[in-house]
Amino acid sequence: MNSKPDSQRMEKIVSLCKRRGFIFQSSEIYGGLNGCWDYGPLGVELKRNVKDYWWRVMVRERDDVVGMDGSILTHRAVLKASGHEDTFSDPMVDCRTCKARLRADQLPEKNGVKQCPNCGGKDLTEARPFNLMFSTQMGASANPDAIAYLRPETAQSIFVQFKNVLDTARKKLPFGIAQIGKAFRNEINPRNFIFRSREFEQMELEYFCRPEQGMELLEYWKEERLKFYENIGIPRDKLHVLTVPDADRAFYSKGTYDIEYDFPFGRQELEGVAYRTDYDLKQHQEASGKPLDYFDEETKQRFIPHVVEPSAGVDRTVLALLCNAYDEETVTDEKGKSETRIVMRFHPRMAPVKVGVFPLLKNNEQLVSKAREIVATLRPHMNVFYDETGAIGRRYRRQDEAGTPFGLTIDFETLGEKDAALLGTVTLRERDSMKQERVKISDLLPMLLARIT
């Protein structure tokens, strides 16, 4: 059952994303490009942190996974062999009243009759398949042989390069090939902010194995992926594992799990973990006429490997982090006045900015100089934001909205003017609790690194 939608919360999150530079509507000054989004200064850092951590735990920290980066432009034959050209479609209907084009499987019903969500009309065309792939022409030729596609997923380039990676990486089964990259789908009805868009980014692993290992590895990767989300700050009680029923699975899959998250607009899929058997390599071997099998030196057997695929959406993960982080609370300022504090409670390893550095007074050369020194020390190791404008409380609030987990204030105690024992220390403020402590400047780098990694 889906969680209860909270449209007001979602509106606040979307508003904050624009106000603070997380995400903007693409081509906004020209009216916007529907289903496309641009990531601003904070958003691009958040997105980079998601991808970097995925790559770290899925590739760098493992001996059994290597990476690749495939081309976005895809040979027509690849997507013909995979089945995408013929079957990669959604059912589409037209509303004859308002002329809207809609997905037939997402129409609301009233008294058993489907109707248009835009105008409420019931005069709809029959459903017909709408291919989701973007096609283009390669070179100057206009004949059918020049057709290519923007890839609808990153998986197929992994499958067609399987033999090259196997030969060059010198891996034995089981092993995986990982990829992060853009994919494109001409969605009939993009919706829910960056959740479903026409241009998006995927983090995919194809983990190749012997046939008898498939179901065991499906369970293994499901658990590994749940750990990943918990380690980036999404609590386990907001994650749900749906065992996809036989009737809803791809025909070649022997088992599929959907990892879902409770978004403000309802429970939706973050990632699919599927046991795809040997379907993909077999299809490309037959269509290309090139061998994509594996020779087992120990058993002297030659066979086409099976594959388990954990496939996650970068943008959906970013959206889950934004939704999970957003919080409002009532606090009392130093004058006893109540106010609403908006704070993005990102896990420190995901936070776009790790630490804000604030000299108490911008017109005090010693304070500013010391603050700049600290920024120079920290910046090679983490993203730092320097701010010397406005009251210190206001500067804290600005960083709370950006999700910055730590703030450093360089004050007169830092210079030893009030207490010689505090010379060379700064005030370290923690975002979530707002608690403050004095920390030696010499201890800052190892302390912060320990908390953000």
Sequence and secondary structure as in RCSB ss.txt:
>XXXX:A:sequence
MNSKPDSQRMEKIVSLCKRRGFIFQSSEIYGGLNGCWDYGPLGVELKRNVKDYWWRVMVRERDDVVGMDGSILTH
RAVLKASGHEDTFSDPMVDCRTCKARLRADQLPEKNGVKQCPNCGGKDLTEARPFNLMFSTQMGASANPDAIAYL
RPETAQSIFVQFKNVLDTARKKLPFGIAQIGKAFRNEINPRNFIFRSREFEQMELEYFCRPEQGMELLEYWKEER
LKFYENIGIPRDKLHVLTVPDADRAFYSKGTYDIEYDFPFGRQELEGVAYRTDYDLKQHQEASGKPLDYFDEETK
QRFIPHVVEPSAGVDRTVLALLCNAYDEETVTDEKGKSETRIVMRFHPRMAPVKVGVFPLLKNNEQLVSKAREIV
ATLRPHMNVFYDETGAIGRRYRRQDEAGTPFGLTIDFETLGEKDAALLGTVTLRERDSMKQERVKISDLLPMLLA
RIT
>XXXX:A:secstr
      HHHHHHHHHHHHHTTSEEETTGGGT  TT EEE HHHHHHHHHHHHHHHIIIIIT SSEEE    SEEE
HHHHHHTTHHHH EEEEEEBTTT  EEEGGG  EETTEE  TTT    B   EEEE  EEEE SS  SGGGEEEE
 S SHHHHHHTHHHHHHHHT  SSEEEEEEEEEE   SS BTTTTB SEEEEEEEEEEE GGGHHHHHHHHHHHH
HHHHHHTT  GGGEEEEE  GGGS TT SEEEEEEEEETTEEEEEEEEEEEETHHHHHHHHHH     EEETTTT
EEE  EEEEEEEEHHHHHHHHHHHHEEEEEEE TTS EEEEEEE   TTT S  EEEEES TT HHHHHHHHHHH
HHHTTTS EEE  SS HHHHHHHHHHHT  EEEEE TTTTTSS GGGTTEEEEEETTT  EEEEEHHHHHHHHHH
HH 
